[in-house]
Amino acid sequence: MRLLLLCLLSCAVVAPLAIGCSKKTPAPIVWSSEGDPKEQIELLKSRPQMGFDVRVIAANRLGAMGPRAQEALPHLEKLTKDKDQVMANAAKDAIAKIKGQ
């Protein structure tokens, strides 16, 4: 029960802060194609914290942006070799979506 509560708190509080929310904008939908690709690229460079890997969310958001996120391709290419298979797969999926495959 405590773990479930911690997970819910993490998703409700930490995730919106980690995926580029500001005081000016409401919390974005996690898989939204809105926003600036540069913000998501910065998140790709971060390290996982508290068991929550914002890089996976950033990769998914970049994929949702499609061709508009071309500048993220070099960063995503590096992450396809990440030791975390979830991250590597998210990077591969994002690359395919950005390239329109």
N, C-alpha and C positions, 0 to 999 in steps of 0.2 A: 504494500500500500504506500509506504514512504517513497519507494522508487517511482511508482506511478505519479505521485504528487510532484516529485522532483522533475520528472520528465515533462509534465504539463507546465510547470513553472518555467522550465528552461525554454520550452517552445513559445510560451506566451510573453516572456520577458526578454530573454537573451536573444532569441532569433530575430525579432524585429530590429534590435539594436545592431546586430551583427550584419544584417543584409542591407545596410545603407539608409536606414530611416534617419530623418532629421526632424528638427522642430517644425520645419516648414512643410513637411509632407507626412501624410499618415503612413502607417505601417504598410508596406507593399505586400501583395500576394507573393508567396515564395516563388512561384514559377512564372511570375509576371515578365512580360517583355518590355516593360516600361523602365525608364531610368537610363543612366549613363554607363556605357560599357567600362569606362575607366574606373568607376567605383568598384565594379565586380572584379576587375583585373587586380586591383589592390587587395581584395579579399582572397584571391587565389594565392597570393604571396604569404598569407598568414599561416599560423600554426594552429592545429586543433586545440581547443581549450575546453576543459570540463567535459570531455567526451563528446563535444558538439563540434562537428567539422563544418565551418561556414564555407569552406572551399567547395564542398559538394553543392551547396545551395547556389554559390556564385557560378559554378560551372553550369548548373541547370538553368539559371537565369540568362546566362550568356547564350546558351543553346536556344532558349525561347526568343531571344532577340534576332536570331538568324543572321543573315549577311551583314547586318548593321554592326555585328560584334567581330568583324574580321581581324581587328587589331589584337584580339585575345588569342588568336591561333597559336602563336609561338609559346605562350604561357601554358595553354592547354596541352600542347604537344609534349611539353616537359612532364606534365602531370599524368600522361598516359603510362608512364613508367613508375608511378608512385607505388610504394610498397602496400599501401591500403588499396585493396582491390575495388572497393566501392568508389573511391576517389578516381582511380584509373578508369573505371567504366563510365563514370559521370563525365570525365574529360573526353573520352572517345565519343560518347553520345552527343556532347555539345559540339564537338568538331564536325560530326556528320550533319548536324542541324544547321550549323553556320555555313557549311559548304553546300547545303541544299541536297544532301544525299538521303 
